[in-house]
Amino acid sequence: MTAEARVVLYSRPGCHLCDDAQVVIERVCAELGVGWQEVDITADEHLHAQYWEQIPVILVDGAPHDFWRVDPTRLRAALTR
């Protein structure tokens, strides 16, 4: 994870879908040399209220990309445009 994250993963502890999304994001971002970061929504009341039903939520370049599941092909395509 780097400060120049193009991908943001909103997640919460104990979320198996979040764990699955993290694996895909780590792999794709490492392949492409792209920074990413994970944000725990339980640490922020606003984020928790906004995303608790949809996590994991993935943003690419600040825009919503996916929620619940991450497709590696689709993520790779979004990052190489």
C-alpha positions in Angstrom: 0.0 0.0 0.0 1.3 3.5 -0.8 0.3 7.1 -0.2 -0.4 7.5 -3.9 -3.3 5.0 -3.9 -5.4 4.7 -7.1 -7.5 2.0 -5.6 -9.3 2.3 -2.2 -10.9 -0.7 -0.5 -13.6 0.2 2.0 -13.9 -2.8 4.4 -14.4 -3.9 8.0 -12.8 -6.5 10.2 -14.3 -10.0 10.0 -15.7 -9.5 6.5 -14.8 -12.5 4.3 -15.8 -10.7 1.1 -13.4 -7.9 2.1 -10.6 -10.5 2.6 -11.3 -11.9 -0.8 -11.4 -8.4 -2.4 -8.1 -7.6 -0.7 -6.4 -10.6 -2.3 -7.5 -9.6 -5.8 -6.6 -5.9 -5.3 -3.2 -6.8 -3.9 -2.4 -9.1 -6.9 -3.7 -6.8 -9.6 -2.1 -3.6 -8.2 1.2 -5.4 -7.7 1.2 -6.6 -11.3 0.6 -3.1 -12.5 2.7 -1.2 -10.0 -0.4 0.7 -8.8 -0.8 1.9 -5.2 -3.8 1.0 -3.1 -5.1 1.4 0.4 -7.6 -0.2 2.7 -10.0 1.9 4.9 -11.8 0.4 7.8 -15.3 1.8 7.8 -15.8 1.0 11.5 -13.3 3.7 12.3 -15.4 6.4 10.7 -19.1 7.0 11.5 -19.9 8.6 8.2 -18.2 5.8 6.1 -19.9 3.2 8.2 -23.3 4.7 7.6 -22.6 5.1 3.9 -21.1 1.7 3.1 -22.0 -0.9 5.8 -24.5 -2.7 3.5 -22.3 -2.8 0.5 -18.8 -3.7 1.7 -16.4 -4.3 0.3 -16.6 -1.2 -1.8 -13.8 -0.4 -4.2 -13.0 3.0 -5.7 -10.7 3.5 -8.6 -9.3 7.0 -9.0 -11.9 8.3 -6.5 -14.9 6.8 -8.5 -17.0 3.8 -7.4 -15.8 0.7 -9.2 -17.3 -2.4 -7.5 -18.9 -3.6 -4.4 -19.2 -7.1 -2.9 -17.0 -8.8 -5.4 -14.0 -7.7 -7.4 -13.4 -9.0 -10.9 -9.7 -9.0 -11.6 -10.1 -8.5 -15.3 -12.4 -5.5 -14.9 -10.1 -4.0 -12.3 -7.1 -4.4 -14.5 -8.9 -2.8 -17.4 -9.9 0.2 -15.3 -6.3 0.7 -14.1 -4.8 0.5 -17.6 -7.1 3.0 -19.3 
